[in-house]
Amino acid sequence: MTSQATPQALLPSMRRLLAIAAVLVFLAGVQLFVFPTRTEEYFSWTIASPLTAVFLGAAYWSAVALEVAGAQARTWAQGRIAVPTVFVFTTLTLLATLLHLDLFHFGAQHSIATRGVTWAWMAIYAIVPILMVVITVRQRRGRSSDAARTRRLPALVRLALGALVLIFGVVGVRLFLVPDLTTSWWPWQLTPLTSRAIGAWLISLGVAAAHSLFEDDVARIRPLGATAVVFGVLESIALLRYGGELDWSSPTAVGYVAVLIALLGLGLWALYSGRSAQDAGSDKNGADSTDLVVGRVEQRPPDPAGLDQAQ
């Protein structure tokens, strides 16, 4: 009788995939945030604008927080916010890559190391979305219900998340679909490829914000809170390093800074409130909190790919 309310555990394969993704985005962040002026050597494609490179590097590092938090989650409900976000980002980035293959470092004029990085890029963005779909299907076969929400989101937070969904969605889609006409939509100059790369990130952040509204649980949106804080802090550092590329008097620059401030504030709130809600939920559930539905997953037919072997 109690099994109906027993939360489903995060599959080991999903945990591993998110952990591996965190390592990969960390490495990409090093290439771009630490060496923004050497992308012709260290990255898969050359980025002429240091601010664009650092922006993308900061975005990759902020994704580390999302994926690590997702991988560490005990239940599917607590970690799944990372899944659609990662899937949308990797799929859009793969599409952007295919649309601009001629700009990637596949040619013989590049060093073996640079070409290796480029082929690794292609392999990662081709494989990760497929694995994400396969493992998500397996994860959703569980018959257990989500644990009760610990604390619903306040109306002001829902309003802020809704605004972020709208902003990230509209601007991100515009940058991705119409990359040649981005002058009035972004505070610094972009190329078609970098426009689509940034658009993929914005759309993915919009998906994360939308998923937070769907979850409507303070404890479950903590991964987004960690991402928002890291993103806000690192993008602010990016402006300190290469802010000369912006026209600070333009409305887009003012709006850009305002969104960073809002993200930082929302992220700090989510981290603090989410921790309190998780502690309250643990105290309330007591012994039930350890009764996770893993056995039901283990009783399925053997996995020929070995994705969900017990560690």
Secondary structure, DSSP 8 states (H G I E B T S, - for coil): -GGGG--BB--HHHHHHHHHHHHHHHHHHIIIII-TT-HHHHSSB----HHHHHHHHHHHHHHHHHHHHHHH-SBHHHHTTHHHHHHHHHHHHHHHHHHTGGGBS-STTS-HHHHHHHHHHHHHHHHHHHHHHHHHHHHTT--------SS---HHHHHHHHHHHHHHHHHHHHHHH-TTS-TTTSSS---HHHHHHHHHHHHHHHHHHHHHHHH--TGGGHHHHHHHHHHHHHHHHHHHHHGGGS-TTSHHHHHHHHHHHHHHHHHHHHHHHHHHHHHHHHHHHGGGGG--B-HHHHTSS--TT-TT---
